[in-house]
């Protein structure tokens, strides 16, 4: 089953380290611009839509 790790820019390295520690370091890492909290809903929506496009492309190969 296709899978990916999703994290914001602030947690990129932590997500990569955790993936390696768990033996899943080969999973693609999808990074979303930080922050999400405190952002206007339309900005978060835009980030989510962009992330979804990248995620779909990544998982489809």
C-alpha positions in Angstrom: 0.0 0.0 0.0 1.5 3.4 -1.0 2.4 5.6 2.0 4.2 8.9 2.7 5.3 10.9 5.8 3.7 14.4 6.0 5.3 17.1 8.1 5.6 20.9 8.2 9.0 22.6 7.5 9.6 23.1 11.2 9.4 19.3 11.8 11.1 18.1 8.5 14.3 16.8 10.2 12.4 15.3 13.2 10.0 13.4 10.8 13.0 12.1 8.8 14.8 11.0 11.9 11.7 9.3 13.3 11.1 7.5 9.9 14.6 6.2 9.9 14.4 5.1 13.5 11.2 3.2 12.8 12.7 1.6 9.7 10.5 3.5 7.3 13.2 5.9 6.1 12.5 5.0 2.4 9.0 6.5 2.6 8.6 9.8 0.7 8.5 12.9 2.9 5.9 15.5 2.0 6.7 18.8 3.6 4.2 21.6 4.1 5.1 25.2 4.9 5.0 25.9 8.6 3.0 27.1 10.4 -0.5 25.8 10.1 -1.9 26.9 13.5 -3.0 30.5 13.7 -3.1 30.9 9.9 -6.3 32.1 8.2 -8.5 29.2 7.1 -8.1 30.1 3.4 -4.3 30.0 3.7 -4.4 26.6 5.4 -6.9 25.4 2.7 -4.4 26.5 0.0 -1.5 24.7 1.7 -3.7 21.6 2.1 -4.7 21.6 -1.6 -1.1 22.0 -2.7 0.0 19.2 -0.4 -2.7 16.9 -1.7 -1.6 17.5 -5.3 2.0 16.6 -4.3 0.9 13.6 -2.3 -1.2 12.2 -5.1 1.7 12.6 -7.5 4.1 11.0 -5.0 1.9 8.0 -4.3 1.1 7.4 -8.0 4.8 7.4 -8.8 
